[in-house]
Amino acid sequence: MTKLLLDPDMKATARIIAYVSEPESLATGMMFKNMRSAGQTREFYARWSHWSWLSTARNTLAVLSDLSLLNLIGFNVQFSGTFSPEALVTEDALAATLWKFMASLLSRRGGSNLWYTSGAGSTAGLLHPDTAKVAASLLYLRGAFKTMEIVNQDGSLAAKQALRGHCFTTPAMQWVFKALSSTGFGSVPDILLDYLQEIFSCLLNSKIIEDGNKLQREEETRSSNSKKVSPEQGWFLLMQPSLLHSYDRPEVSNKRLKHTPAGFDLSPVFQHHASREASEEEKLDWNLVKDITGKLEWPTHTPETEQQRAIVFIRNYPLYVLKTYKHACLVWPVTLSDAGAIKFDENEECLRWVHIHDIVDVQVASVIARCPRAMSETCLKNKGVCLLAGSTLPLLQWHAERGFHGVKEACLLKLNAALGFRGVTWGTDDGDAELALSVHLMLNLDPSLTEREGRTRAMRRCNGLREVVHVQEEELVETVVDCLLPSEQRKVINDIAEETQKASKMAKLTSHLSQKYKAALSALPKDRLKSGQERRKAKEKEENDLSKKAAADAKERARVYADRNVDADKALKASLPRQARAWADDTNGRWRMTWVPTGTQKCISWTACGHNVAAVACLKYRWTWSEQFGYGSMPKDVANIVKKLES
């Protein structure tokens, strides 16, 4: 564990998480501190409805240009002296990690805030003290109301299905629209104003619950001998410190003290007992309100694994795609400098929605993060981590190079029909029609695509198996058992086992993708197949030449290691101190040892010096550590084993 905490890569990752999350943490802390009284609660919701969180997002983006924070993360911000190409690659990878985490955080934050800015929470903007903000909220709600009217009257089936389940269709929001319609969306009626003030003045966060739990926990751990607080005492604790008064909320006054009679059972007061069946009248009441108070399933939007974050150029106007949905994407306007650096527009008061109906005029560019040192000899020096726009591609080609990642089967079928390609009639029997469709479209768009290129692109679509992490399973399991609680060990061990199985899964997926490619290639029209045949054969020949050259180079560099001696291995593992572990690394012909208290590792090869000599070196090394750290010196029986191995 100590080695893990001191690892430079781990420290850099931890600091990235800490510094990028700091603006959000501060904003959340201020909310819990200040969002207490009715007026403060209304003020928070009114500001949220007008995109006040964008100020926090700007502070998050400012981490990219803060050289002091970048220096603490691990970037070299001293622009003097030499810098090796390998170090530059390492820092560029660190910059990519920083931007990837920041982009994910901004995407999730932008999506979670939509209820306040584009949903039912936007009605809180009608309570804003600024009349211009109130007018903007009225204009937005008027547009939403007109859109719903048009969809309900003349909208297509797809449009009506998209509207179904939206928070604007709830009974409460329908009443709000009815009240605003009475004034032509020109002002806020008094009855609606009172209604919204009542709603957005309530205790709308869980901080008071946490404060109450804190008081009860303190009583449980400090004052109670039995470590148990009765329901009556728990309720009494919430009344004594005037918890509600700390939130500037009125509390029911109690001026008379009543004594409960002997034998009175208070448990029904704190627990619900279904002791009788509901009457017919109660059932009718329940059926009337169950659509409002009952369980409601919210629509599931695009998951994080299918998000597409890039710069889109719509009529040469650059927009950063913050979050994608089924029918639209949430974007932040940006500007591009002459050097290609991306700058987020800080004067934007709100984000924009983009609906793409024609893919012809849309260009896409990936976002590339470069470290400060890489930009030290350009006009972007001292700008911190720079975000650059990559080469632009047409939207269709950009998706094709990524295996149409995140595009569902229905959209792929529509695209296939719109492009006039032949229908897909194979590959659906194995339940993987989406993969077959994506390979089919990639080959029709680029007939010169080789099998290796097709596999690489399709692999991007199956992003759950993009990388195979090679781990020393036995060593990790031992570390987990030593460091984690028994209740936590099983889950981590299962995750390790799943990670080690990725190699076999990857091999099966590669074979599966090859079958899809061959099936799609055989189904290509003859004219399209011939158009790319010559280029495809040239690329295949180039790939084969590179593979042969790489295999020859690897053969020249190959090293031969001696096999493990079973007797020496058993003797070593049985004679180590209790605080040490050893594993045989057969691939590299060595023993790997770990000192559990500190996590320090040491490798000793048996190939060059022999198994017995290597085993003796391992035992002497670890028992020397045991004596130095006060765990005891080498016992006599272990000393005898060492003598036998030396002889």
C-alpha positions, 0 to 999 in steps of 0.5 A, a space after each residue: 500500500 505504501 508503494 502504491 501511495 508513493 508511485 509517481 503515476 498514482 500521485 499524478 492521477 490523484 492530484 488530477 482528480 483533486 485539482 480538477 474536482 476542487 471547483 465543484 467541491 467548493 461550489 457544493 460546500 458553499 451550497 450546503 453552507 448557505 442553502 438553508 433559509 427559504 430565501 437562500 433556497 429560492 436564490 440558489 434555484 433561481 440562479 441555477 435555472 440561468 446556468 450559474 454553474 457555468 462559472 464553476 465550469 470556467 474555474 474547472 477549465 482554468 486548471 489547464 492554464 494554472 502552471 503552479 497546479 500543473 507543476 504539482 501534478 507532475 508537468 515540467 513547466 520550466 522551459 529551459 534546458 533539454 527535454 528528451 522525446 520520451 519525456 515529452 511523450 510521457 507528459 503528453 499522455 499525462 495531459 491527455 489523462 487530465 483532459 479526459 477526466 475534465 471532459 468527463 466531469 464537465 459532461 456529467 455536470 452539464 447533463 445533471 444540470 439540465 433539470 434546472 436549466 431545461 426542465 421543470 427546475 427552469 420555472 425557478 427562473 421566474 423568481 429571479 430578482 433580475 427582471 431581464 432574467 425573468 423575461 428570458 425564463 418566460 421566453 424559454 417557457 413560451 417556446 417550450 409550450 408552443 413546441 409541445 402544442 405543435 408536436 401534439 397537433 401535427 407532430 410525427 410519431 417519432 416526435 410524439 414518442 420523444 415528448 413522452 415522459 418529458 418532465 414538461 408533460 407532468 400534471 404540475 407543469 401542465 398547470 404552470 403552462 396553463 397559468 402562464 398562458 392566461 397572461 400570454 407568457 408576458 408576466 407571472 400571475 400571482 397565484 403561480 408566483 405563490 406556488 413557485 415560492 412555496 415549492 422552491 422555498 422548501 428544504 430541497 437538499 439532504 444536509 439537514 438529514 446529515 446534520 440530524 444523523 450526526 447528532 444521533 451518531 454522537 449520542 450513540 457513540 458517546 453518551 449511550 452505554 448500550 450503544 443504542 439510541 431509542 426512537 424517542 431519544 433520537 427524536 428528542 435529540 433533533 429537537 434539543 439543538 434547535 436543528 430547524 432553527 439553524 436552517 431558519 425554519 419555523 418549528 412547531 412549538 410545544 408549551 405543554 408537557 404530557 406524560 404517556 400512560 403506563 404500558 403505552 406502546 410508542 413503536 407504532 408512532 415510529 413504525 408503519 404497521 399494515 394492521 388492516 386492509 384499506 377501505 374502498 374509499 381509500 383505494 379510490 383515493 389511491 388510484 386517483 393520485 398513484 400517477 403522481 405519488 407512485 413510482 415513475 421510471 425516467 428515460 435513460 439517456 446516452 450512457 457515458 461509454 457512448 459519448 462522443 466528445 469533439 469539435 464540430 464545425 457547422 458552417 465553419 462555426 466551431 462548437 465543442 460537443 459537451 454531451 450527446 443525446 439521441 436527438 440532439 447534442 449539448 454544445 459550448 461555443 469555442 474559438 480557434 486561434 491561428 495556431 489551432 488552440 481551442 478557447 472556450 467562450 467565457 462570455 456565454 451565458 448558457 450552453 446551446 442545443 444542436 440538432 443535425 439534420 444534414 451531415 454534408 455541411 458538418 466537419 468534426 475534429 478531435 480534441 488533442 491535449 498537449 503538455 506545456 513543454 510541447 508548446 514551449 517553442 510556439 506562440 502558446 508558450 506559458 499557456 499551460 496544457 493546450 487543447 488543439 483541434 485535430 485534422 477535420 473530417 466529414 461527419 460520416 468519415 469521422 464516425 466510420 473511422 471509429 467503427 460508428 461507436 455509439 450509433 445504434 442499429 436503427 440509426 445504422 439501418 437508416 444511414 444504410 438506406 439513405 446512402 443507397 447501400 445494399 441491405 444487410 441480410 447476414 450476421 443477424 443470426 448471432 444476435 449482433 446485427 449492430 456490429 455486422 451493420 457497422 462493418 458493412 457500412 465501413 467497407 461500403 464507404 471505403 472498399 480499400 479497407 483491409 481486414 486489420 483496419 476493419 478490426 481496429 475500427 470495429 474494436 473501437 466500437 467494442 470499447 469495453 475490450 479496448 485494452 488488455 491489462 497484463 497483471 500478476 494475478 497471484 501477487 495481486 490476490 496476496 496483496 488484496 488479502 493482506 491489505 483489505 477487509 474480508 468483506 471487500 476482498 471478494 469483489 476485488 479478487 473477482 475484478 482481478 480475475 475478470 481483468 486477466 480473462 480479457 486476453 482470451 475475450 480479446 482473442 475471441 472478439 478478434 476472430 468474430 470481427 474477422 468473420 464479420 469483415 469477410 462476410 461484408 467483403 463477400 457481399 460488396 457489389 462487384 463494381 465497388 469491390 473492384 474499385 478498392 481491390 488494388 489499393 487494398 492489396 497494396 495495403 495488405 502487402 505493406 502490412 505483411 512486410 511490416 509484420 515480417 520485419 517486426 517478427 524478425 527484429 523480435 527474434 533477434 532480440 529474443 532472450 532464452 531463460 532457464 526453466 524453474 527448478 521446482 525443489 528450489 522454488 518450494 524451499 525458497 517459499 517455505 523459508 521466507 519470513 512471514 512478512 515476505 512473499 515470492 512468486 516465480 516469473 517463468 517468462 523472465 526466468 526470475 523470482 519476484 519478491 515483495 516485502 508486505 509492510 512497505 510493498 517494496 519489490 525485488 527481482 533476482 534472476 536464476 538464469 545467469 547464476 543458477 537456481 540454488 545461488 538465486 534462492 540463497 540470495 533471495 533468502 539472505 536478502 529478505 532475512 536481512 530485512 527482517 532483522 533490520 525491521 525488528 521481525 527477527 533474524 534467520 532461524 537455524 532450520 532456514 540457515 541449514 536449508 541455505 547451507 544445503 543450497 550453497 553446497 
